[in-house]
Amino acid sequence: MDEKANGPKLANGARQVIDGPTNPMVTPLLTDLYQFTMAYAYWKAGKHEERAVFDLYFRKNPFGGEYTIFSGLEECIRLIANYRLTEEQIDFIRSSLPGTCEDSFFDYLRGVDCSELEVYAISEGTVVFPKVPLLIIVGPVAVVQLLETPLVNLVNFASLVTTNAARHRFVAGKSKMLLEFGLRRAQGPDGGMSASKYCYMGGFDATSNVAAGQKFGIPLRGTHSHAFVSSFTSPDEIIEKSLRHCDGSSTCEDFVGLVQACLNKLQWSPPLCGVFGETNQSELAAFTSYALAFPSSFLALVDTYDVMRSGIPNFCAVALALSELGYKAGGIRLDSGDLAYLSTEARKIFRIIEKEFNVPDFGKMTITASNDLNEETLDALNKQGHEVDAYGIGTYLVTCYAQAALGCVFKLVEINKQPRIKLSEDVTKVSIPCKKRCYRLYGKEGYPLVDIMTGENEPAPKVGERLLCRHPFSESKRAYVVPQKVEELLKCYWPGSSGNTREELPPLKVIRERCIQQLELMRRDHMRRLNPTPYKVKPLNTLVIHSPFASNLKPFLHR
């Protein structure tokens, strides 16, 4: 496939170029060996060109919840658009397979691309549920089989971490700023970059990851660490002491002295007398130096020594000095201690200073909390009451500490237009055969009611039409639904030679907006952290009873 013509046609007739995967390690060799051994066996049996349909889906929602966010589609399409084996890769495959493999197979591999594939997928950033196919891949069975592992890999972690981010956003609330600070704790650089991208997609506002900011256009946030504070010993270390007024009208030649004067005023102020005592002068020097470097965005980490006796007073002194020169300090970050108590006390002090010294909005300065936060911590803070405006979340977010993997699977559901099923004693592992169409039905209040699956040629559900929906593996679980809106979930993202119109891949910010809108549409009881109401996924009655594969399912259904 010509890499310069691997995308959809534009209005002028030219073809769009689809770049390769973001991660250069995503190549045709990023797969399991058994994909190549099966490809050889298909080829040897003359079955490699047989038309197959595979579903990529998951069996259970993560984190004890009742929803998942589908992510990773763009990376899947990037791989598919650029899929070609190099001579070096083919030589390595030859050396890895038994020497009895025929040379003609490797000639076949030289011609393998994805031009004959069709990919139907749910739009990235959509709320999804178990058993519903996230992707349907149609094409020559050997080629689709080679794609199994990389596609599952690209969807699995992406969807897991996006869901984790969305759950943190739900608990934190809409008004709080969420900052992803997980790069240093992520599972390698690949995990760090993926986590930054998909946390942003899931509703986070910014990242500390500079590479992700550059690559994906994610807003960056970050100030300083404890090391910066503890590197100072005295204000005497500060050599350049001058700072121009915000409007450029004048210059304060001794900002260090101004900060010290402001600290004295605070210590002797009647409302704060006895609250502000002697502070750590090395910390004051660090804050002053940082403010000289960043007067328009001064935000200080205040827990290096003692938050209430040193960090807050020193920060307030610097912030008050900045205000006298027309600047507004950004706020503080708390990285240890009782975050609910400390944030509440800090807010009280900020409000006192705003009133006592007539500094507009001093009481509204941002309070950011970090320190190994997770979903449970945010929930606890909400119950206690706090004054935190922003959360910096790292380890538990980017490593998906509460659950290791989503558990996506890739199952053959049809070959040569004949349905295929995987049976199991474990009901959750039974696949639903045939090529499908999937719909989301909405009720009169605008909430999604149920996701349904039909056979490819079954009639689509209609608005206002009474439909019998039933559980795929339980005869007794059924319900009639009258939808007020019907949304088809699967769209064509790679048409192959089908002639179907191809959906374009939207920018990350658009996917993020879709994700947020999707979560807004869900009923709150499906979203709650504890004991959420299960969302229903069902086939239509016609799918189970009248489709060609019904005889394959019925013996299992009646066990």
C-alpha positions in Angstrom: 0.0 0.0 0.0 1.3 3.4 -0.9 1.8 5.2 2.3 1.1 8.5 0.5 -2.4 7.3 -0.5 -3.5 5.4 2.5 -6.4 7.6 3.7 -9.8 8.7 2.5 -10.3 10.8 -0.6 -10.5 14.5 -0.1 -12.8 16.9 -1.9 -10.2 17.6 -4.6 -9.8 13.8 -5.3 -6.4 13.5 -3.5 -6.0 11.0 -0.7 -5.4 11.9 2.9 -2.2 10.6 4.5 -2.7 8.6 7.7 0.4 8.7 9.8 1.7 5.5 11.4 1.1 4.6 15.0 2.2 7.2 17.6 4.4 4.6 19.2 7.2 3.4 16.8 7.2 0.0 18.6 3.7 -0.7 17.1 4.7 -2.7 14.0 3.4 -5.9 12.4 5.8 -7.8 14.7 4.0 -6.5 17.8 2.0 -9.6 17.9 2.1 -13.1 19.4 4.0 -15.9 17.6 0.9 -18.0 17.3 -0.6 -15.4 14.9 2.1 -16.2 12.4 1.9 -19.9 13.0 -1.8 -19.8 12.4 -1.3 -17.6 9.3 1.1 -20.3 8.0 -1.4 -23.0 8.7 -4.2 -21.1 7.0 -2.0 -20.6 4.0 -0.8 -24.2 3.9 -4.5 -25.3 4.0 -5.5 -22.9 1.3 -7.8 -21.1 3.7 -5.9 -17.8 4.1 -8.2 -15.8 1.7 -11.5 -17.0 3.3 -13.6 -14.1 4.4 -13.8 -13.9 8.1 -15.5 -11.7 10.7 -14.0 -11.1 14.1 -15.4 -9.1 17.0 -13.3 -7.2 19.5 -15.1 -6.8 22.8 -14.7 -7.1 26.6 -16.7 -9.3 29.0 -16.9 -7.2 32.2 -16.7 -3.5 33.1 -13.6 -2.5 35.1 -13.2 -1.1 38.6 -16.4 -2.6 39.9 -18.4 -0.2 37.7 -21.0 -0.5 35.1 -19.5 1.4 32.2 -16.4 1.7 30.1 -15.0 4.3 27.7 -13.9 3.0 24.3 -10.4 4.3 23.4 -7.6 3.4 21.1 -9.4 3.4 17.8 -7.2 6.0 16.1 -4.1 4.0 16.9 -5.7 0.9 15.5 -6.6 2.7 12.2 -3.0 4.1 12.0 -1.7 0.6 12.3 -4.1 -0.8 9.7 -3.4 2.1 7.2 0.4 1.5 7.4 0.5 -2.3 7.8 3.3 -3.8 5.7 6.0 -6.2 6.6 9.6 -5.2 5.7 12.2 -7.6 4.4 14.0 -7.5 7.7 10.8 -8.4 9.6 10.1 -11.2 7.1 13.6 -12.6 7.6 13.1 -12.6 11.4 9.7 -14.4 11.0 11.4 -17.0 8.8 14.1 -17.5 11.5 11.4 -17.8 14.2 9.2 -20.4 12.5 10.2 -24.1 11.9 12.5 -24.7 9.0 9.9 -26.8 7.3 7.8 -23.7 6.4 7.7 -23.3 2.6 9.4 -20.3 1.0 6.2 -19.4 -0.9 4.6 -18.4 2.4 7.1 -15.6 2.9 6.4 -14.4 -0.6 2.8 -14.2 0.5 3.7 -12.2 3.5 5.5 -9.7 1.3 2.2 -8.8 -0.3 0.1 -8.6 2.9 -1.6 -5.3 3.6 -5.0 -4.3 4.9 -6.5 -3.0 1.6 -9.1 -5.8 1.6 -10.1 -5.3 5.3 -13.3 -3.6 6.5 -13.3 -2.1 10.0 -16.5 -1.1 11.7 -16.1 0.5 15.1 -17.9 2.4 17.8 -16.7 6.0 17.8 -13.8 6.6 20.1 -14.7 8.3 23.4 -18.1 6.5 23.5 -19.5 4.9 26.7 -19.6 1.2 26.0 -20.7 -2.0 27.7 -19.7 -5.7 27.8 -20.4 -8.1 24.8 -21.1 -5.2 22.4 -18.3 -5.3 19.7 -16.0 -2.3 19.9 -14.5 -3.2 16.5 -15.7 -5.6 13.9 -12.9 -6.6 11.5 -13.9 -8.2 8.2 -11.3 -9.6 5.7 -9.0 -12.5 4.7 -8.8 -14.7 7.8 -5.0 -14.9 7.9 -4.6 -11.1 7.7 -7.2 -10.4 10.4 -5.6 -13.0 12.6 -2.2 -11.2 12.3 -3.9 -8.1 13.6 -5.5 -9.7 16.7 -2.8 -9.1 19.3 -1.9 -5.5 18.3 -5.5 -4.4 18.1 -6.3 -5.9 21.5 -3.2 -4.3 22.9 -4.0 -0.9 21.5 -7.6 -0.9 22.8 -7.1 -2.6 26.2 -5.0 -0.2 28.2 -6.4 2.8 26.3 -10.0 2.0 27.3 -9.0 1.0 30.8 -7.1 4.3 31.7 -9.7 6.5 30.0 -12.4 4.8 32.1 -10.2 5.3 35.2 -9.9 9.0 34.4 -13.6 9.3 33.8 -14.4 7.7 37.1 -12.0 10.2 38.9 -13.7 13.0 37.1 -17.1 11.8 38.2 -16.1 11.7 41.8 -14.2 15.0 41.8 -17.1 16.8 40.1 -17.3 19.1 37.1 -15.9 22.2 38.9 -12.5 20.8 40.0 -9.4 20.9 37.8 -7.8 17.5 37.3 -4.1 17.3 36.6 -2.4 14.0 35.5 1.0 13.8 37.3 1.8 10.2 36.6 4.7 10.0 34.2 7.3 9.1 36.8 5.2 6.3 38.1 3.9 5.0 34.8 4.8 1.6 33.4 7.6 2.7 31.2 7.6 5.6 28.6 4.9 3.8 26.5 2.6 3.6 29.5 3.3 7.2 30.4 2.5 8.6 27.0 -0.6 6.5 26.6 -1.8 7.4 30.1 -1.4 11.1 29.5 -3.3 11.0 26.2 -6.2 8.9 27.5 -6.5 10.6 30.8 -7.0 13.8 28.9 -9.6 12.0 26.8 -11.4 10.8 29.9 -11.8 14.3 31.3 -8.6 15.4 32.9 -7.6 19.1 32.2 -3.8 18.9 31.9 -0.7 16.8 32.3 2.8 17.3 33.7 4.1 15.2 30.8 5.9 17.6 28.4 6.3 15.0 25.6 2.6 14.3 25.7 1.9 18.0 25.6 4.0 18.4 22.5 2.7 15.2 20.8 -1.0 15.5 21.6 -1.6 19.2 22.3 -2.6 18.6 25.9 -2.3 21.6 28.3 0.7 21.4 30.6 0.9 22.2 34.3 3.6 22.1 36.9 5.5 24.2 39.3 8.4 23.0 41.5 9.2 20.2 43.9 10.4 19.9 47.5 14.0 19.8 46.1 13.7 23.4 44.9 12.5 24.6 48.3 15.1 22.7 50.3 18.0 23.9 48.0 17.8 27.3 49.5 19.3 28.3 52.9 18.7 32.1 53.2 17.2 35.1 51.4 20.8 36.3 51.2 21.4 33.8 48.3 19.1 35.8 46.0 21.3 38.0 43.9 18.9 39.6 41.4 16.3 41.2 43.6 14.5 43.6 41.3 11.0 43.0 39.8 9.2 45.3 37.4 5.6 46.3 38.1 3.1 44.2 36.2 2.2 47.2 33.9 5.9 48.1 33.4 5.5 51.5 35.0 8.1 51.1 37.6 10.6 48.6 39.2 10.8 47.4 42.7 14.6 47.2 43.3 14.4 45.0 46.4 11.6 42.5 46.0 13.2 40.4 48.8 12.9 43.3 51.2 9.3 43.9 50.1 8.4 40.2 50.8 10.0 40.5 54.3 8.0 43.7 55.0 4.8 41.9 53.9 5.6 39.0 56.2 6.0 41.4 59.1 2.7 43.1 58.3 1.0 39.7 58.3 2.5 38.6 61.5 1.4 41.9 63.3 -2.0 42.0 61.7 -4.7 41.7 64.5 -6.7 38.9 62.8 -3.5 36.9 62.3 -1.6 37.8 65.4 -0.6 34.6 67.1 -1.4 32.6 63.9 1.7 33.7 61.9 4.9 33.4 63.9 8.5 32.8 62.9 8.8 31.0 59.6 11.5 29.0 57.8 13.7 31.6 56.1 15.1 29.1 53.6 11.6 28.3 52.4 10.8 32.0 52.2 13.9 32.5 50.0 12.8 29.7 47.7 9.3 31.1 47.3 10.7 34.6 46.7 13.2 33.3 44.1 10.4 31.3 42.3 8.2 34.4 42.3 11.0 36.5 40.8 11.2 33.8 38.0 7.4 33.5 37.5 5.6 36.5 38.9 2.5 36.0 36.8 2.1 32.3 37.7 3.4 31.9 41.2 2.2 28.7 42.7 4.1 27.3 45.7 4.4 23.8 47.3 3.9 24.6 50.9 4.5 21.4 52.8 8.3 21.0 52.7 8.6 22.0 56.4 5.4 22.9 58.1 2.2 23.9 56.2 0.5 26.1 58.8 3.4 27.5 60.7 5.7 28.2 57.7 4.5 27.3 54.2 1.2 29.2 54.3 2.7 32.4 56.0 5.6 32.4 53.6 3.4 31.9 50.6 1.0 34.7 51.7 3.9 37.1 52.2 5.2 36.5 48.7 1.7 36.7 47.2 1.0 39.9 49.0 4.2 41.4 47.7 3.3 40.4 44.2 -0.1 42.0 44.6 1.6 45.3 45.4 3.3 45.2 42.0 0.1 44.3 40.2 0.5 40.5 40.0 -1.9 37.8 41.1 -0.4 34.7 42.7 -1.8 31.4 41.5 -2.1 29.5 44.7 -0.6 26.6 46.7 -0.1 22.9 46.4 -0.5 20.5 49.3 1.4 17.2 49.0 1.0 15.7 52.4 -1.0 15.8 55.6 -4.8 16.1 56.2 -5.8 17.6 52.9 -9.4 18.4 54.0 -8.2 20.3 57.2 -5.2 22.0 55.6 -7.2 23.2 52.6 -10.0 24.6 54.8 -7.6 26.4 57.1 -5.6 27.8 54.2 -8.8 29.1 52.6 -9.8 30.9 55.9 -6.4 32.6 56.0 -6.7 33.7 52.3 -10.1 35.2 53.0 -8.8 37.1 56.1 -6.0 38.6 54.1 -8.3 39.6 51.2 -10.5 41.5 53.7 -7.8 42.9 56.0 -5.5 44.1 53.2 -8.1 44.8 50.5 -6.6 42.4 48.0 -9.3 41.4 45.4 -9.7 37.6 44.9 -6.9 36.7 47.4 -9.4 34.4 49.0 -10.1 32.6 45.8 -6.6 31.5 45.1 -6.3 27.9 43.8 -5.6 25.2 46.3 -4.2 22.1 44.6 -3.9 18.7 46.4 -1.7 15.8 45.4 -0.1 12.9 47.5 -1.1 9.6 46.0 -4.7 10.5 45.5 -7.2 8.0 44.1 -10.9 7.7 43.5 -11.5 6.6 47.1 -9.5 9.5 48.5 -11.5 12.0 46.4 -14.8 10.5 47.7 -13.6 10.7 51.3 -12.6 14.4 50.8 -16.0 15.1 49.5 -17.6 13.6 52.5 -15.4 15.4 54.9 -15.7 18.8 53.3 -12.7 20.6 51.9 -11.5 23.7 49.9 -9.4 21.9 47.2 -9.8 23.4 43.7 -7.5 21.1 41.8 -6.2 17.5 42.2 -2.8 16.3 40.9 -3.2 12.5 40.5 -0.5 10.1 39.5 0.2 6.5 40.5 -3.3 5.2 41.0 -4.5 6.8 37.8 -1.9 6.0 35.2 -1.1 2.5 36.5 -4.8 1.6 36.8 -3.9 0.3 40.3 -7.4 -0.9 41.1 -7.5 -3.3 38.0 -4.6 -4.6 35.9 -6.4 -5.0 32.6 -9.7 -4.6 30.9 -9.6 -8.1 29.4 -10.5 -7.4 25.7 -11.0 -10.5 23.5 -11.0 -11.1 19.8 -13.3 -13.8 18.6 -14.2 -15.3 15.2 -18.0 -14.9 14.7 -18.4 -15.7 11.0 -16.4 -17.2 8.2 -17.5 -17.5 4.6 -20.9 -16.1 5.7 -21.3 -19.0 8.1 -21.8 -18.0 11.8 -19.3 -19.4 14.4 -19.6 -19.6 18.1 -17.3 -20.3 21.0 -19.0 -22.4 23.7 -17.8 -22.7 27.3 -19.0 -24.0 30.6 -18.3 -20.4 31.8 -21.3 -18.4 30.4 -19.3 -15.2 30.3 -16.9 -16.8 27.8 -19.6 -17.7 25.3 -19.3 -15.6 22.1 -22.3 -14.3 20.2 -22.0 -15.4 16.6 -22.6 -13.7 13.2 -21.8 -10.3 11.8 -23.8 -7.8 13.8 -25.3 -4.3 13.8 -25.5 -2.6 17.2 -27.9 0.1 18.3 -28.4 2.2 21.4 -32.1 2.9 22.4 -33.0 6.1 24.3 -36.0 6.7 26.4 -38.2 9.8 26.6 -36.0 11.4 29.3 -33.0 11.3 26.9 -31.1 8.6 28.8 -29.9 5.4 27.1 -32.1 2.5 27.9 -30.4 -0.5 26.4 -27.9 -1.5 23.8 -29.1 -4.2 21.4 -27.4 -6.4 18.7 -29.0 -7.7 15.6 -27.9 -9.8 12.7 -26.4 -7.9 9.8 -29.5 -8.3 7.7 -32.1 -8.0 10.4 -34.4 -4.9 10.3 -33.2 -1.9 12.3 -35.2 -0.9 15.4 -37.5 2.1 14.8 -38.5 5.0 17.0 -41.8 4.3 18.6 -41.8 0.7 17.7 -42.3 -1.8 20.5 -39.3 -4.2 20.6 -38.7 -7.4 22.5 -35.2 -7.4 23.9 -33.8 -10.5 25.7 -30.7 -11.6 27.5 -28.4 -13.6 25.2 -28.0 -16.5 27.6 -31.1 -16.3 29.9 -34.5 -17.1 28.5 -36.3 -15.5 31.4 -34.6 -12.1 31.2 -36.6 -10.1 28.6 -38.2 -6.8 28.3 -40.3 -4.7 25.8 -38.8 -1.3 24.9 -40.3 1.6 23.0 -37.4 3.8 22.0 -37.7 7.5 21.5 -34.4 7.7 19.7 -32.3 5.0 18.0 -28.5 5.4 17.5 -26.5 3.0 15.4 -23.2 2.5 17.2 -20.9 0.9 14.6 -19.6 3.0 11.8 -17.2 2.3 9.0 -13.7 3.5 9.8 -11.8 1.4 7.1 -13.9 0.5 4.1 -11.4 -1.7 2.2 -13.0 -2.4 -1.2 -16.5 -2.3 0.1 -17.3 1.2 -1.2 -18.7 2.3 2.1 -18.2 5.9 3.2 -15.5 6.1 5.7 -15.7 8.0 9.0 -12.9 10.5 9.6 -10.8 10.3 12.7 -11.5 13.4 14.8 -8.8 15.3 16.8 -8.2 14.4 20.4 -10.1 17.4 21.8 -13.2 16.5 19.8 -13.0 12.9 21.2 -12.6 14.3 24.7 -15.7 16.5 24.2 -17.6 13.4 23.0 -16.5 11.5 26.0 -17.7 14.2 28.4 -21.0 14.5 26.6 -21.5 10.7 26.6 -21.0 10.6 30.3 -23.5 13.4 30.8 -26.2 11.3 28.9 -25.9 8.4 31.3 -28.3 7.9 34.2 -26.6 8.7 37.5 -27.3 5.3 39.0 -25.3 3.7 36.2 -22.4 6.0 37.1 -22.2 5.9 40.9 -19.1 4.5 42.5 -20.7 2.0 44.8 -23.4 -0.5 43.7 -24.2 1.0 40.3 -27.2 -0.2 38.4 -26.2 -2.5 35.6 -26.8 -1.3 32.1 -28.6 -3.7 29.8 -27.1 -5.2 26.6 -29.4 -7.6 24.7 -30.0 -9.1 21.3 -33.4 -8.4 19.7 -35.8 -11.3 19.9 -35.3 -11.9 16.1 -31.5 -12.3 16.5 -31.7 -15.2 18.9 -34.8 -17.0 17.6 -34.9 -16.5 13.8 -31.2 -16.1 12.8 -29.3 -19.0 11.2 -27.2 -19.6 14.3 -30.1 -20.1 16.7 -29.7 -23.9 16.7 -26.1 -23.4 17.9 -27.2 -21.3 20.8 -30.3 -23.1 22.0 -28.6 -26.2 23.5 -26.5 -23.8 25.6 -29.4 -21.5 26.5 -31.4 -24.3 28.0 -28.7 -25.9 30.2 
